């Protein structure tokens, strides 16, 4: 899995551009186009939403198989 901070504006890189990098495309995640995009501030803000961000990332990685 490749985790990408979704920044928007003119800093955004679309999946096609990301996978054009041979070093990334040749990894198992690149070959499977397994890319997760999440808001950088949400995921790395380390504030009151941290637990929610961890749960959201866990669901994206493992689906609903993760117990509460």
ChimeraX attribute file (.defattr): number of C-alpha atoms within 10 A of each C-alpha:
attribute: neighborCount
match mode: 1-to-1
recipient: residues
	/A:1	14
	/A:2	14
	/A:3	13
	/A:4	16
	/A:5	16
	/A:6	17
	/A:7	14
	/A:8	10
	/A:9	7
	/A:10	6
	/A:11	8
	/A:12	12
	/A:13	15
	/A:14	10
	/A:15	15
	/A:16	10
	/A:17	9
	/A:18	17
	/A:19	19
	/A:20	12
	/A:21	11
	/A:22	10
	/A:23	10
	/A:24	15
	/A:25	16
	/A:26	13
	/A:27	14
	/A:28	12
	/A:29	15
	/A:30	20
	/A:31	11
	/A:32	11
	/A:33	17
	/A:34	13
	/A:35	17
	/A:36	15
	/A:37	14
	/A:38	18
	/A:39	14
	/A:40	12
	/A:41	15
	/A:42	17
	/A:43	18
	/A:44	14
	/A:45	12
	/A:46	11
	/A:47	11
	/A:48	9
	/A:49	13
	/A:50	15
	/A:51	12
	/A:52	12
	/A:53	20
	/A:54	14
	/A:55	13
	/A:56	15
	/A:57	17
	/A:58	14
	/A:59	13
	/A:60	15
	/A:61	16
	/A:62	10
	/A:63	10
	/A:64	10
	/A:65	9
	/A:66	10
	/A:67	4
	/A:68	5
